[in-house]
Amino acid sequence: MTDSVAELLRLPLGPVDLAAIDPRGIPGFDGDKAAGKRALAALGAPLADLQERLYAESKAGGTRRILIVLQGMDTSGKGGVVRHSLADLDPQGIALASFKAPTDQEREHDFLWRIEQRLPAAGMVGVFDRSHYEDVLIARVRALVEESEIECRYDAINEFERRVVADGVTVVKCMLHISKEQQKERLLARLDDLTKHWKFNPGDIDERSKWDDYQQAYERALERCNTSPAPWYVIPSDRKWYRNWAIAKLLLEHLQVLGPQWPVADFDVEEQKARLADS
């Protein structure tokens, strides 16, 4: 296994060809499903430790935080990432936001307005289940706005992300890359399991007819919004166990780079021990 999953999964600058990236690949991992699950479990303790340090740092005036952006086709596993990759984090330190179709209030504002309202506070690990990229993906595939407007939105996204990074947010953008065949299997599994029927939407089949259009929309968005302050990571996601391990490892690497430290006490520790002994 390599030391840096981020280096392996980070999307290079320039044109993007998703067909050239194997959705069943396991970059940086040398093992099978069982080994992957063990490796994920081993990440739990260091992730929890660094998350707590980040949170504690904010109580002493620190402003740093992390935002994980999860984008992918239906069934790519955004919810699974939250349940498995982040399972050992303290829920109190996670800010989860899921973005559906804009509400009437949200439509009265710029498309980034609702995103800004849900940015994580200092010390938090924010998770976006879908994000502002819906406004350049669905909007392009369904021709909801002119192509010129889509191009303007790419620029607006880049400026927005540059600004939030400068404000102390580490942005980790993950594109969960699955194959059309794997999506079909997962949709069939939902139909075959009555406990999963609530997750199935007949519209998902309609969207499959636009698969190639979505791939092109993703390629364009990934190319236009892959920047040094906020790069994209493409996560092969046909194998759920690898997806979960890779994103947990990616988060750990970013936390290690931040290196949050326990705040120094702003009181005399020995004095407080003496007071406690006398109480």
Buried (B, 14 or more C-beta within 10 A) or exposed (E): EEEEBBEBBBBEEEEBEBEEBEBBBBBBBEBEEEBBBEBBEEBBEBBBEBBBBBBBBBEEEBEBBBBBBBBBBBBBBBEBBBEBBBBBBEEEBBBBBBBEEBEEEBEEEEBBBBBEEBBBEBBBBBBBBBBBBBBBBBBBBEEEBEEEBBEEBBEBBBEBBBEBBEEBBBBBBBBBBBBEEBBEEBBEEBEEEEEEEEBBEEEBEEBBEBBEBBBBBBBBBBBBBBBEBBBBBBBBBBBBBBBBBBBBBBBBBBBEEBEBEEBEEEEEEEEEEEEEEEE
